[in-house]
Amino acid sequence: MDIEKVNSMDFGEFVDVFGNVIERCPLIAAAVWSQRPFSDLEDLEKHLFAFIDALPQSGQEGILRCHPDLAGRELQRGTLSAESQREQRGAGLTSLDADERLRLAELNAQYRARFGFPFVLAARLSDRAAVQRELAARLHCPPAQELRTALGEVKKIGHLRLADLLGADQARA
Ligand SMILES: NC(=O)N[C@H]1NC(=O)NC1=O
């Protein structure tokens, strides 16, 4: 998919295609649509991320709260978004044994109790051992620093999802 195609999308198509670049936050794609035309993929990404950066802390925390836990109940129930399912499977989180699942559930709960939002990590850049290690380490970070780290992970996830969307059609072209 090239940038001309992106710039020619009407609102509905644009939100359909880019609405889950930021997990379960289609409002962000909806907001940047009116900022077309984009000069390239990086420009589109810049607008999406600038929207996140401009939000008050409550909005940024809201974005984090839209993310499902890693190896959490939604994975067990099969109710994840297609993107999240792929990412979590890729990191080996669908094949944890019972002890690993329990340990992650405990750490996820401690993290949520401390910060008030779920632990977010770009699973595609990680694996099951690193997820647990990172979660245990980030549990001890100061809240303001942790909010910045978590939003950085949201952007890494978004960057990879955008690359998938724009790379997929290039392969077909
Ligand atoms: N909690 C969390 O990090 N979830 C996200 N991470 C990722 O790579 N995909 C997700 O849905």
The ligand as an ORCA input file, in Angstrom:
! r2SCAN-3c Opt
* xyz 0 1
  N      -0.193     -5.854     27.509
  C       0.433     -5.735     26.313
  O       1.591     -5.359     26.232
  N      -0.278     -6.055     25.225
  C       0.220     -5.798     23.936
  N       1.586     -6.100     23.641
  C       1.676     -6.567     22.383
  O       2.727     -6.804     21.784
  N       0.427     -6.766     21.884
  C      -0.498     -6.419     22.822
  O      -1.704     -6.530     22.765
*
